[in-house]
């Protein structure tokens, strides 16, 4: 059985800490800007080989300061264009150095888009989601009740929309990491609440992230056997980036090995080695495969990894 330190080094990660008030979360910005950039390409009839025009390219390269300047001029010239207003507001949130003035200016733009764009449009939903994120993570002090209200309304009104379903992920984080002074619910209560939020999300990516959150919380409490089905369910959904899936395979291998599920351990270790044969960890993982096979006679003599045992089937998606 691997030690906790070994699992951490080779694929098991601790749960993410709650960001400090005012800390910026950027993961949603690139997908939003890509969506807007594609619209810009279509609007300008730019050839696909050329990619999106400036300043969209700057934003997608994370050059947010330059992008903010460009978007500022474009928005000033076309203030009624909600696409440009969203791009300007998003780039202001990411601009460095971060200032309260930029955050408040971004919030005003998002509020304008949320009320002026059609209620069910991508632009309106994105604006409402970012208003929740500003309340949660950008303002100091954070306004968590306001963020909770925004996320609940988004999930209620537009469940199944990929952007709206991100609200379920944020509600899950608010539930798992309450503000200072509030008690964290008991594990069973917390996990049941996360199950409910996951069921409300229609998007596979949102369900995947909540499964990962549930697994990480359980791993933190050394409840590895309960975490494993969530890891398997998240892996079944998968990422678009193979490297991220292979990291999950390594985590599953380590956890499965620790809880006595050798078939699952070998299957996911082998998946990691197939995808990343030259990774610095691959030699160690090959040793793990040999050790697990040697400890499990049925695997040692089998040419292929058997199917998963019923005890380790994934949690419901």
C-alpha positions as CSV (number, residue, x, y, z in Angstrom):
1,X,0.0,0.0,0.0
2,X,1.4,3.4,-0.9
3,X,1.9,6.0,1.8
4,X,0.0,9.3,1.8
5,X,3.2,11.1,0.9
6,X,3.7,8.8,-2.1
7,X,0.1,9.3,-3.3
8,X,0.6,13.1,-3.1
9,X,3.8,13.0,-5.0
10,X,2.5,10.6,-7.7
11,X,-0.9,11.8,-8.5
12,X,-3.0,12.5,-5.3
13,X,-3.5,16.2,-4.8
14,X,-4.9,17.9,-1.6
15,X,-8.2,19.7,-1.9
16,X,-7.9,23.3,-3.3
17,X,-8.0,26.0,-0.6
18,X,-10.6,28.6,-0.8
19,X,-9.2,31.7,-2.5
20,X,-8.6,34.7,-0.3
21,X,-11.1,37.5,-0.7
22,X,-10.2,39.4,-3.8
23,X,-8.1,36.6,-5.3
24,X,-8.7,36.3,-9.0
25,X,-9.8,33.1,-10.7
26,X,-9.0,33.1,-14.3
27,X,-10.0,29.6,-15.6
28,X,-13.3,30.8,-17.0
29,X,-11.8,33.8,-18.9
30,X,-10.1,31.9,-21.7
31,X,-13.2,29.8,-22.7
32,X,-15.4,33.0,-22.6
33,X,-12.9,35.0,-24.6
34,X,-12.5,32.1,-27.1
35,X,-16.3,32.0,-27.5
36,X,-16.3,35.8,-28.1
37,X,-13.3,35.5,-30.4
38,X,-14.9,33.0,-32.6
39,X,-17.9,35.3,-32.9
40,X,-15.4,38.1,-33.9
41,X,-13.8,35.9,-36.5
42,X,-17.2,35.1,-38.0
43,X,-18.2,38.7,-37.9
44,X,-15.0,39.8,-39.8
45,X,-15.1,36.8,-42.1
46,X,-11.4,36.1,-41.2
47,X,-10.1,32.9,-42.6
48,X,-9.9,30.0,-40.1
49,X,-6.1,29.7,-40.7
50,X,-5.7,33.3,-39.6
51,X,-7.4,32.8,-36.2
52,X,-9.3,35.5,-34.4
53,X,-8.3,39.1,-35.1
54,X,-6.6,41.4,-32.6
55,X,-7.3,42.1,-29.8
56,X,-8.8,38.7,-29.3
57,X,-5.4,37.1,-30.0
58,X,-3.9,39.1,-27.2
59,X,-6.5,38.0,-24.7
60,X,-6.2,34.3,-25.7
61,X,-2.4,34.7,-25.2
62,X,-3.2,36.0,-21.7
63,X,-1.9,39.4,-22.6
64,X,-4.7,41.0,-20.8
65,X,-3.2,44.5,-20.3
66,X,-2.8,45.0,-24.1
67,X,-6.2,43.4,-24.7
68,X,-7.9,45.7,-22.2
69,X,-6.5,48.8,-24.0
70,X,-7.8,47.5,-27.4
71,X,-11.2,46.5,-26.0
72,X,-11.5,49.8,-24.3
73,X,-11.2,51.6,-27.6
74,X,-13.5,49.2,-29.4
75,X,-16.1,49.4,-26.7
76,X,-16.0,53.2,-26.6
77,X,-16.7,53.2,-30.4
78,X,-19.5,50.6,-30.1
79,X,-21.0,50.8,-26.6
80,X,-24.1,48.9,-27.5
81,X,-22.1,45.8,-28.6
82,X,-22.6,43.4,-25.7
83,X,-19.8,41.1,-27.1
84,X,-17.3,43.9,-26.8
85,X,-18.7,45.0,-23.4
86,X,-18.1,41.4,-22.1
87,X,-14.6,41.3,-23.6
88,X,-13.7,44.7,-22.1
89,X,-15.1,43.7,-18.6
90,X,-13.3,40.3,-18.7
91,X,-10.0,41.8,-19.6
92,X,-10.4,44.5,-16.9
93,X,-10.8,41.7,-14.3
94,X,-7.5,40.1,-15.4
95,X,-5.5,43.3,-15.9
96,X,-2.4,43.8,-13.8
97,X,-2.0,45.4,-11.4
98,X,-5.4,44.6,-10.0
99,X,-7.3,47.6,-8.8
100,X,-10.6,48.2,-7.2
101,X,-11.4,50.7,-9.9
102,X,-11.0,48.1,-12.6
103,X,-13.1,45.6,-10.7
104,X,-15.9,48.1,-10.2
105,X,-15.7,49.2,-13.9
106,X,-16.0,45.5,-14.9
107,X,-18.9,44.9,-12.6
108,X,-20.8,47.9,-14.1
109,X,-20.2,46.5,-17.6
110,X,-21.4,43.1,-16.6
111,X,-24.5,44.6,-15.0
112,X,-25.3,46.5,-18.2
113,X,-24.9,43.3,-20.3
114,X,-27.0,41.2,-17.9
115,X,-29.9,43.6,-18.2
116,X,-29.6,44.6,-21.8
117,X,-28.9,41.3,-23.6
118,X,-31.8,38.8,-24.1
119,X,-32.3,36.9,-20.8
120,X,-31.4,33.5,-22.1
121,X,-28.5,34.5,-24.4
122,X,-24.9,33.4,-23.9
123,X,-23.9,37.0,-23.2
124,X,-26.5,37.6,-20.5
125,X,-25.7,34.3,-18.8
126,X,-22.0,34.9,-18.9
127,X,-22.5,38.4,-17.5
128,X,-24.5,37.1,-14.6
129,X,-22.0,34.3,-13.9
130,X,-19.2,36.9,-13.7
131,X,-21.2,39.1,-11.4
132,X,-21.4,36.1,-9.0
133,X,-17.6,35.6,-9.4
134,X,-16.9,39.2,-8.6
135,X,-19.0,39.1,-5.5
136,X,-17.4,35.8,-4.4
137,X,-13.7,36.3,-5.3
138,X,-12.9,39.8,-6.5
139,X,-14.5,42.2,-4.0
140,X,-12.9,42.8,-0.6
141,X,-14.6,41.9,1.6
142,X,-16.3,39.2,-0.4
143,X,-20.1,39.2,-0.7
144,X,-20.8,35.5,-0.4
145,X,-24.6,35.8,0.2
146,X,-24.9,37.9,-3.0
147,X,-22.8,35.4,-4.9
148,X,-24.9,32.5,-3.6
149,X,-28.1,34.3,-4.7
150,X,-26.7,34.9,-8.2
151,X,-25.5,31.4,-8.7
152,X,-28.8,29.9,-7.4
153,X,-30.8,32.0,-9.8
154,X,-28.6,31.1,-12.8
155,X,-28.8,27.4,-12.0
156,X,-32.6,27.7,-11.5
157,X,-33.2,29.7,-14.7
158,X,-30.8,28.1,-17.1
159,X,-29.8,24.7,-15.9
160,X,-28.1,22.7,-18.7
161,X,-26.4,25.8,-20.2
162,X,-22.7,25.2,-20.0
163,X,-22.0,28.6,-18.5
164,X,-25.0,28.6,-16.1
165,X,-24.0,25.1,-14.9
166,X,-20.7,26.6,-13.7
167,X,-22.8,28.2,-11.0
168,X,-23.3,24.7,-9.6
169,X,-19.5,24.3,-9.3
170,X,-19.3,27.6,-7.4
171,X,-22.2,26.7,-5.2
172,X,-20.4,23.5,-4.4
173,X,-17.3,25.4,-3.4
174,X,-19.3,27.8,-1.2
175,X,-20.8,24.7,0.5
176,X,-17.5,23.0,1.0
177,X,-15.5,26.0,2.0
178,X,-17.8,28.3,4.1
179,X,-16.6,31.7,5.2
180,X,-14.5,32.1,8.4
181,X,-16.7,31.6,11.5
182,X,-19.1,29.2,9.8
183,X,-18.9,25.5,10.5
184,X,-18.2,23.0,7.7
185,X,-21.1,20.6,7.5
186,X,-20.5,17.0,8.7
187,X,-19.1,14.8,5.9
188,X,-22.3,12.9,5.2
189,X,-24.3,16.1,5.1
190,X,-21.7,17.9,2.9
191,X,-21.5,15.0,0.4
192,X,-25.3,14.7,0.2
193,X,-25.4,18.5,-0.6
194,X,-22.8,18.1,-3.3
195,X,-24.6,15.1,-4.8
196,X,-27.7,17.4,-5.1
197,X,-25.8,20.2,-6.8
198,X,-24.2,17.7,-9.2
199,X,-27.5,16.3,-10.1
200,X,-28.8,19.8,-10.9
201,X,-26.0,20.5,-13.3
202,X,-26.7,19.3,-16.9
203,X,-23.2,19.9,-18.3
204,X,-20.7,17.0,-18.0
205,X,-17.8,19.4,-17.3
206,X,-19.7,20.8,-14.2
207,X,-20.5,17.3,-13.0
208,X,-16.9,16.3,-13.4
209,X,-15.6,19.2,-11.4
210,X,-18.0,18.4,-8.5
211,X,-17.0,14.8,-8.6
212,X,-13.4,15.9,-8.3
213,X,-14.3,18.2,-5.4
214,X,-16.1,15.4,-3.6
215,X,-13.2,13.0,-4.1
216,X,-10.6,15.5,-2.8
217,X,-12.7,16.3,0.3
218,X,-13.0,12.5,1.0
219,X,-9.2,12.0,0.4
220,X,-8.4,14.7,2.8
221,X,-10.2,12.7,5.5
222,X,-8.5,9.4,4.4
223,X,-11.8,8.0,3.2
224,X,-10.1,6.7,0.0
225,X,-12.6,3.9,-0.7
226,X,-15.5,6.5,-0.8
227,X,-13.4,8.8,-3.0
228,X,-12.6,6.2,-5.6
229,X,-16.1,6.0,-7.3
230,X,-16.0,9.8,-7.7
231,X,-12.6,9.7,-9.3
232,X,-13.8,7.0,-11.7
233,X,-16.9,8.9,-12.5
234,X,-14.9,12.1,-13.2
235,X,-12.4,10.1,-15.3
236,X,-15.3,8.6,-17.3
237,X,-16.4,12.1,-18.3
238,X,-12.8,13.1,-19.1
239,X,-11.1,16.3,-20.2
240,X,-10.3,17.6,-23.7
241,X,-6.6,17.6,-22.7
242,X,-5.1,14.0,-22.6
243,X,-2.5,15.1,-20.1
244,X,-5.1,16.0,-17.5
245,X,-6.8,12.6,-18.0
246,X,-3.5,10.8,-17.5
247,X,-2.9,12.6,-14.3
248,X,-6.3,11.4,-13.1
249,X,-5.4,7.9,-14.2
250,X,-2.3,8.1,-11.9
251,X,-4.4,9.4,-9.0
252,X,-6.9,6.6,-9.5
253,X,-4.1,4.0,-9.7
254,X,-2.6,5.2,-6.4
255,X,-5.9,5.3,-4.6
256,X,-7.1,2.0,-6.0
257,X,-3.9,0.4,-4.9
258,X,-4.3,1.8,-1.4
259,X,-7.8,0.4,-1.0
260,X,-7.1,-3.0,-2.4
261,X,-8.5,-2.7,-5.9
262,X,-5.6,-4.1,-7.9
263,X,-7.5,-4.5,-11.2
264,X,-8.4,-0.9,-11.2
265,X,-5.0,0.2,-10.1
266,X,-3.2,-1.7,-12.9
267,X,-5.7,-0.6,-15.6
268,X,-5.2,3.1,-14.8
269,X,-1.5,2.8,-14.2
270,X,-1.2,1.3,-17.6
271,X,-3.3,4.0,-19.1
272,X,-0.9,6.6,-17.6
273,X,2.2,4.8,-19.1
274,X,0.6,4.5,-22.5
275,X,-0.2,8.2,-22.7
276,X,3.0,9.5,-21.1
277,X,5.7,6.9,-21.6
278,X,8.5,9.5,-21.2
279,X,7.1,11.2,-18.2
280,X,9.6,11.3,-15.3
281,X,7.1,9.3,-13.2
282,X,6.6,6.5,-15.8
283,X,9.5,4.4,-14.4
284,X,8.0,4.5,-10.9
285,X,4.6,3.7,-12.3
286,X,5.9,0.7,-14.2
287,X,7.4,-0.6,-10.9
288,X,4.0,-0.1,-9.3
289,X,2.4,-2.2,-12.0
290,X,4.9,-5.0,-11.4
291,X,4.4,-4.8,-7.7
292,X,0.6,-4.9,-7.9
293,X,0.7,-7.8,-10.4
294,X,3.1,-9.7,-8.2
295,X,0.8,-9.2,-5.2
296,X,-2.3,-10.3,-7.1
297,X,-1.8,-13.8,-8.7
298,X,-4.8,-13.4,-10.9
299,X,-3.3,-10.3,-12.4
300,X,0.2,-11.7,-12.6
301,X,-1.0,-14.5,-14.9
302,X,-3.5,-12.5,-16.9
303,X,-2.5,-11.1,-20.2
304,X,-5.1,-8.2,-19.9
305,X,-6.5,-6.3,-17.0
306,X,-9.9,-7.8,-16.0
307,X,-13.0,-5.6,-15.7
308,X,-13.6,-3.5,-12.6
309,X,-15.0,-5.2,-9.6
310,X,-18.6,-4.2,-8.5
311,X,-17.2,-2.5,-5.4
312,X,-15.3,0.0,-7.4
313,X,-17.9,1.0,-10.0
314,X,-18.1,4.8,-10.6
315,X,-20.5,7.0,-8.7
316,X,-23.4,8.0,-10.8
317,X,-22.4,10.7,-13.3
